[in-house]
Amino acid sequence: MLRIMIYRFHSQLSWTVSALVATAGVLVLGAPAQAATTGVAAVASATKVTFAAGSGQANAITVTRSGRVVVIDDKVTIKPGRGCKRVGSDKTRVKCTTTSNPALVT
């Protein structure tokens, strides 16, 4: 009788462990890939422009300034936020115009 109880316990434990391993495998292998997000440039104040890089992408940012206009150029798409516009049809370049000469680009 003791052998039967041990066998049942071992059999049930094996089945439970197998089910958990199978479920974990499906969750890990079946997880959707995380999409890369787009960087965003925006005018934060009268003298400040911000750029938040997107995740999952390698950036190569170039920032230039002429008067109140700051141009941010990257090798990946940049979304223009408040106070910024795309430069022509180039999705990797935006220009942001502040109300005073920009003192800070972060």
C-alpha positions as CSV (number, residue, x, y, z in Angstrom):
1,M,0.0,0.0,0.0
2,L,2.9,2.4,0.8
3,R,4.4,1.7,-2.7
4,I,1.1,2.5,-4.4
5,M,0.9,5.9,-2.6
6,I,4.5,6.7,-3.4
7,Y,3.9,5.8,-7.0
8,R,0.8,8.0,-7.2
9,F,2.6,10.9,-5.6
10,H,5.6,10.5,-8.0
11,S,3.3,10.1,-11.0
12,Q,1.3,13.2,-10.1
13,L,4.4,15.2,-9.4
14,S,6.0,14.3,-12.7
15,W,2.8,15.2,-14.6
16,T,2.6,18.6,-12.7
17,V,6.3,19.4,-13.4
18,S,5.9,18.4,-17.1
19,A,2.8,20.6,-17.4
20,L,4.6,23.6,-15.8
21,V,7.6,23.2,-18.1
22,A,5.4,23.0,-21.2
23,T,3.5,26.1,-20.1
24,A,6.7,28.0,-19.4
25,G,8.0,27.0,-22.8
26,V,4.9,28.3,-24.6
27,L,5.0,31.5,-22.7
28,V,8.7,32.1,-23.4
29,L,8.8,31.0,-27.0
30,G,5.3,32.3,-27.9
31,A,5.9,35.8,-26.4
32,P,5.5,38.5,-29.1
33,A,8.6,40.5,-30.0
34,Q,8.7,43.9,-28.5
35,A,8.4,46.5,-31.2
36,A,10.9,49.3,-31.3
37,T,9.5,52.7,-30.3
38,T,10.1,56.0,-32.1
39,G,12.1,58.8,-30.6
40,V,10.3,62.1,-29.9
41,A,11.6,65.7,-30.1
42,A,9.6,68.5,-28.6
43,V,10.0,72.1,-27.4
44,A,9.8,71.9,-23.6
45,S,10.0,75.7,-22.8
46,A,11.0,79.0,-24.4
47,T,14.7,78.0,-24.4
48,K,14.7,74.2,-24.1
49,V,14.3,71.4,-26.7
50,T,14.1,67.8,-25.5
51,F,14.7,64.5,-27.4
52,A,13.7,61.2,-26.0
53,A,15.2,58.3,-27.9
54,G,13.0,55.3,-28.8
55,S,13.7,51.9,-27.3
56,G,15.2,49.0,-29.3
57,Q,17.1,51.2,-31.8
58,A,20.6,52.5,-32.0
59,N,20.6,56.3,-32.4
60,A,23.1,58.5,-34.1
61,I,21.9,62.0,-33.2
62,T,23.2,65.2,-34.7
63,V,21.9,68.5,-33.3
64,T,22.4,71.8,-35.0
65,R,21.1,75.3,-34.1
66,S,20.5,78.4,-36.0
67,G,18.9,81.2,-34.1
68,R,15.7,79.9,-32.5
69,V,15.6,76.8,-34.7
70,V,17.1,73.5,-33.5
71,V,17.4,70.6,-36.0
72,I,17.7,67.1,-34.7
73,D,18.8,64.4,-37.2
74,D,19.0,60.7,-36.6
75,K,19.4,57.5,-38.5
76,V,16.0,56.3,-37.3
77,T,12.6,57.8,-37.3
78,I,11.9,60.8,-35.0
79,K,8.4,61.8,-34.1
80,P,7.9,65.6,-34.0
81,G,6.3,66.7,-30.7
82,R,5.0,70.1,-29.6
83,G,6.8,72.9,-31.4
84,C,8.6,70.6,-33.9
85,K,8.0,69.7,-37.6
86,R,9.5,67.1,-40.0
87,V,12.0,68.5,-42.4
88,G,10.4,67.8,-45.8
89,S,9.6,64.1,-46.2
90,D,12.6,63.0,-44.1
91,K,11.3,61.0,-41.2
92,T,14.7,61.0,-39.5
93,R,14.9,64.8,-39.2
94,V,12.9,67.4,-37.3
95,K,13.2,71.1,-36.7
96,C,12.0,72.7,-33.5
97,T,11.4,76.4,-33.0
98,T,11.6,78.0,-29.6
99,T,10.3,81.4,-28.6
100,S,13.8,82.5,-27.4
101,N,17.3,81.4,-28.4
102,P,17.6,77.9,-27.1
103,A,20.0,77.4,-24.2
104,L,19.6,73.7,-23.7
105,V,18.9,70.6,-25.8
106,T,18.4,67.5,-23.7
